[in-house]
Amino acid sequence: MGVYVQRGDVAIWTEQVGQGPDVLLIGGLGDTVESWQFQMDGLADGYRLTAFDNRGAGRTANPSGPLSVEALADDAAGVLRALGAGSSHVAGFSAGSVIAQELALRHPELVRSLVLQSTWTVMDQYLRSWALFMKALVSAAPTERVFLQGLFLSVYTPRAHNDGTVNQIIEEALAFPHKQRSEDVAAFIDAFVSHDAAERLSQVNVPTLVLAGGIDPITRPELCREVAERIPGSVFEVMEGEAHQPFQEVPDRWNARVSAFWQSVDAAV
């Protein structure tokens, strides 16, 4: 059962499960709590996990016009404070990983460690072109199904397309009652196209694990590696054969690696 927490004029939908050290999970473009289901199910025996819908996605409205990564990071901080989580392990994927970076920079007292999956410092021309194409596609696609089919060509491995996993994800997305408005998709993309954290990442001073999918065409390993190189002491790993969202395609493997990282952080402390 989820609850809303208030930050300014935004009511943010949150869900929390499990017992143990606090973990905050931050999703990407249009992704909601449900995108983390394998983690909420698979890690709850050792952690208290909190996930939430970013403003403009799912059950969280965006009442205040244009978005910024800074505002989204402040929302994440507001969730932690409202739920009494305190310093937490923070994991984000794709745009959620960039929000996690900004959270660590703006609210360092709330971040115990970072896991950054499929991340970047600043969009290069290729990633920027992909993002702007997705922004155009959401308006141009004749149906929601066609949009999802186009988007997921970049997100999931050929394996997931061929074994029926992607079709199942599409059907679940089509049945989801809390649809994201096209204008909110556009505002979210605009916020990240213009965001640049490259020169500030050296200020991140928490243990950080950066994970890349070896065949991710969106945030290629070289983009993720640059993040790791700019954050002092971070660990960079490539999940060979995986694409943009391995935490969904190979959740047992992803959960085990991330849990081992969190345990090492807690043991060191």
C-alpha positions as CSV (number, residue, x, y, z in Angstrom):
1,M,0.0,0.0,0.0
2,G,1.4,3.4,-1.0
3,V,1.1,6.8,0.4
4,Y,1.4,10.4,-0.9
5,V,4.0,12.7,0.7
6,Q,3.9,16.4,0.1
7,R,6.8,18.6,-1.1
8,G,5.6,22.1,-1.8
9,D,2.8,21.9,-4.3
10,V,3.6,18.3,-5.4
11,A,1.9,15.3,-3.9
12,I,4.4,12.4,-4.5
13,W,3.3,8.8,-4.7
14,T,5.5,6.5,-2.7
15,E,5.7,2.8,-1.8
16,Q,7.8,1.3,0.9
17,V,8.6,-2.4,1.7
18,G,11.0,-4.4,3.8
19,Q,13.1,-4.0,6.9
20,G,16.8,-3.0,7.2
21,P,19.1,-0.3,5.9
22,D,17.2,2.3,3.9
23,V,17.3,2.2,0.1
24,L,15.8,4.8,-2.3
25,L,15.0,3.7,-5.8
26,I,14.7,6.4,-8.5
27,G,13.2,5.6,-12.0
28,G,13.7,7.2,-15.4
29,L,11.5,8.6,-18.1
30,G,7.9,7.9,-17.4
31,D,8.8,5.0,-15.0
32,T,6.8,4.5,-11.9
33,V,7.2,2.4,-8.7
34,E,6.2,-0.7,-10.7
35,S,9.5,-0.5,-12.7
36,W,11.3,-1.6,-9.5
37,Q,9.0,-4.5,-8.8
38,F,11.8,-7.1,-9.0
39,Q,13.8,-5.2,-6.4
40,M,10.8,-4.5,-4.1
41,D,10.1,-8.2,-4.1
42,G,13.7,-9.5,-4.2
43,L,15.5,-7.3,-1.7
44,A,12.9,-6.6,0.9
45,D,14.2,-9.3,3.3
46,G,17.4,-7.3,3.9
47,Y,16.5,-3.6,3.2
48,R,13.7,-1.1,3.7
49,L,13.1,0.0,0.1
50,T,11.3,3.1,-1.0
51,A,10.3,3.8,-4.6
52,F,8.2,6.7,-5.9
53,D,6.7,8.2,-9.0
54,N,8.6,11.2,-10.3
55,R,6.5,14.3,-10.8
56,G,4.7,14.1,-14.1
57,A,4.7,10.3,-14.1
58,G,2.2,7.8,-12.8
59,R,0.3,9.0,-9.8
60,T,2.4,12.1,-9.2
61,A,1.2,15.2,-11.0
62,N,3.4,18.0,-12.3
63,P,1.5,21.1,-11.3
64,S,4.3,23.6,-11.7
65,G,5.2,23.8,-15.4
66,P,8.7,23.2,-16.7
67,L,10.8,20.6,-15.0
68,S,14.5,20.6,-13.9
69,V,16.7,17.8,-12.7
70,E,17.4,19.9,-9.6
71,A,13.7,20.0,-8.7
72,L,13.4,16.2,-9.3
73,A,16.4,15.7,-6.9
74,D,14.7,17.9,-4.3
75,D,11.6,15.8,-4.7
76,A,13.7,12.7,-3.9
77,A,15.1,14.4,-0.9
78,G,11.6,15.4,0.2
79,V,10.5,11.7,0.0
80,L,13.4,10.6,2.2
81,R,12.7,13.3,4.8
82,A,8.9,12.8,4.8
83,L,9.3,9.0,5.4
84,G,12.0,9.4,8.0
85,A,14.5,7.4,6.0
86,G,17.6,9.5,6.7
87,S,20.9,8.6,5.0
88,S,20.1,6.0,2.4
89,H,21.6,3.8,-0.3
90,V,20.3,5.4,-3.5
91,A,19.9,3.6,-6.8
92,G,18.8,5.1,-10.0
93,F,18.5,4.0,-13.6
94,S,18.8,6.1,-16.8
95,A,17.4,9.6,-16.0
96,G,16.9,8.4,-12.5
97,S,20.6,7.9,-12.2
98,V,21.1,11.5,-13.1
99,I,18.6,12.5,-10.5
100,A,20.5,10.4,-8.0
101,Q,23.8,12.3,-8.9
102,E,22.1,15.6,-8.3
103,L,20.6,14.3,-5.0
104,A,24.1,13.4,-3.8
105,L,25.3,16.9,-4.8
106,R,22.5,18.9,-3.4
107,H,21.6,16.8,-0.3
108,P,24.8,14.8,0.6
109,E,23.6,14.2,4.1
110,L,20.8,12.0,2.7
111,V,23.0,9.7,0.5
112,R,25.0,6.8,2.0
113,S,26.0,5.3,-1.4
114,L,25.1,5.5,-5.1
115,V,24.2,2.8,-7.6
116,L,24.1,4.4,-11.1
117,Q,22.7,2.2,-13.8
118,S,22.8,3.3,-17.4
119,T,24.0,6.8,-16.6
120,W,25.8,9.8,-18.1
121,T,27.4,13.1,-17.1
122,V,26.0,15.3,-20.0
123,M,24.2,14.0,-23.1
124,D,26.5,13.7,-26.1
125,Q,25.1,14.4,-29.6
126,Y,24.0,10.8,-30.1
127,L,22.1,10.5,-26.8
128,R,20.6,14.0,-27.3
129,S,19.3,13.0,-30.7
130,W,17.8,9.8,-29.3
131,A,16.1,11.7,-26.5
132,L,14.7,14.3,-28.9
133,F,13.5,11.6,-31.3
134,M,11.6,10.0,-28.3
135,K,10.1,13.4,-27.6
136,A,8.8,13.6,-31.2
137,L,7.7,10.0,-31.3
138,V,5.4,10.3,-28.3
139,S,3.3,12.9,-30.3
140,A,3.8,11.3,-33.7
141,A,3.1,7.7,-32.9
142,P,-0.4,6.7,-34.0
143,T,-1.0,4.6,-30.8
144,E,0.5,4.1,-27.4
145,R,1.5,0.6,-28.5
146,V,3.4,1.9,-31.4
147,F,5.3,4.3,-29.2
148,L,6.2,1.6,-26.7
149,Q,7.3,-0.7,-29.4
150,G,9.6,2.0,-30.8
151,L,11.0,3.0,-27.4
152,F,11.6,-0.6,-26.2
153,L,13.7,-1.4,-29.3
154,S,16.4,0.6,-27.5
155,V,15.6,-0.3,-23.9
156,Y,15.6,-4.2,-23.9
157,T,17.8,-6.8,-25.4
158,P,16.9,-8.8,-28.5
159,R,16.5,-11.7,-26.1
160,A,13.7,-10.0,-24.3
161,H,12.0,-9.1,-27.5
162,N,12.2,-12.6,-28.9
163,D,11.2,-14.5,-25.7
164,G,8.0,-12.5,-25.2
165,T,9.2,-10.4,-22.2
166,V,8.8,-7.1,-24.1
167,N,5.3,-8.0,-25.3
168,Q,4.3,-8.7,-21.7
169,I,5.8,-5.4,-20.5
170,I,3.8,-3.6,-23.3
171,E,0.5,-5.2,-22.3
172,E,1.1,-4.3,-18.6
173,A,1.9,-0.7,-19.7
174,L,-1.2,-0.4,-21.8
175,A,-3.3,-1.7,-18.9
176,F,-1.7,0.7,-16.4
177,P,-4.4,3.2,-15.4
178,H,-2.1,6.2,-14.5
179,K,-1.0,7.3,-18.0
180,Q,1.7,9.9,-18.4
181,R,0.7,13.0,-20.4
182,S,2.6,13.6,-23.6
183,E,3.4,17.2,-22.4
184,D,4.9,15.7,-19.2
185,V,7.1,13.3,-21.3
186,A,8.3,16.3,-23.3
187,A,9.0,18.4,-20.1
188,F,11.0,15.5,-18.6
189,I,13.1,15.0,-21.7
190,D,13.8,18.8,-22.0
191,A,15.1,18.9,-18.4
192,F,17.7,16.2,-19.1
193,V,18.8,17.4,-22.6
194,S,20.0,20.6,-21.0
195,H,21.5,19.2,-17.8
196,D,25.2,19.0,-17.3
197,A,26.8,17.6,-14.1
198,A,30.2,16.8,-15.5
199,E,32.3,19.4,-13.7
200,R,30.6,18.8,-10.4
201,L,30.8,15.0,-10.1
202,S,34.2,15.2,-8.4
203,Q,32.2,16.6,-5.4
204,V,30.4,13.3,-4.9
205,N,32.0,11.8,-1.8
206,V,30.1,8.5,-1.2
207,P,30.8,5.0,-2.4
208,T,29.5,4.7,-5.9
209,L,28.9,1.7,-8.2
210,V,28.4,2.5,-11.9
211,L,26.8,-0.2,-14.0
212,A,26.6,-0.3,-17.8
213,G,24.8,-2.7,-20.2
214,G,27.3,-4.0,-22.6
215,I,24.9,-3.7,-25.6
216,D,23.0,-0.7,-24.4
217,P,22.6,1.6,-27.4
218,I,21.3,4.5,-25.4
219,T,23.8,5.1,-22.6
220,R,26.7,3.2,-24.0
221,P,29.4,1.9,-21.7
222,E,31.7,4.8,-22.6
223,L,29.2,7.3,-21.2
224,C,28.8,5.3,-18.0
225,R,32.6,5.0,-17.7
226,E,33.0,8.8,-17.8
227,V,30.7,9.1,-14.8
228,A,32.8,6.6,-12.9
229,E,36.0,8.4,-13.9
230,R,34.7,11.7,-12.5
231,I,33.4,10.4,-9.2
232,P,36.4,9.7,-6.9
233,G,36.8,6.1,-5.9
234,S,33.8,4.8,-7.8
235,V,33.6,1.2,-9.2
236,F,32.7,0.7,-12.9
237,E,31.4,-2.6,-14.3
238,V,29.9,-3.6,-17.6
239,M,27.1,-6.2,-17.6
240,E,28.0,-8.0,-20.8
241,G,25.2,-9.0,-23.1
242,E,22.7,-6.7,-21.3
243,A,21.0,-3.5,-22.5
244,H,19.5,-0.5,-20.8
245,Q,17.6,-2.1,-17.9
246,P,19.2,-5.3,-16.7
247,F,17.6,-4.8,-13.2
248,Q,14.4,-5.9,-15.0
249,E,15.8,-8.5,-17.5
250,V,18.2,-10.3,-15.1
251,P,17.0,-9.1,-11.7
252,D,18.5,-11.9,-9.6
253,R,22.0,-11.1,-11.0
254,W,21.5,-7.4,-10.6
255,N,20.1,-7.6,-7.1
256,A,22.9,-9.9,-6.0
257,R,25.6,-7.5,-7.3
258,V,23.9,-4.4,-5.8
259,S,23.2,-6.0,-2.5
260,A,26.9,-7.1,-2.2
261,F,27.9,-3.5,-2.9
262,W,25.6,-2.2,-0.2
263,Q,26.8,-4.8,2.3
264,S,30.4,-3.8,1.6
265,V,29.5,-0.1,2.2
266,D,27.8,-0.9,5.5
267,A,30.6,-3.2,6.6
268,A,33.2,-0.4,6.0
269,V,31.2,2.1,8.0
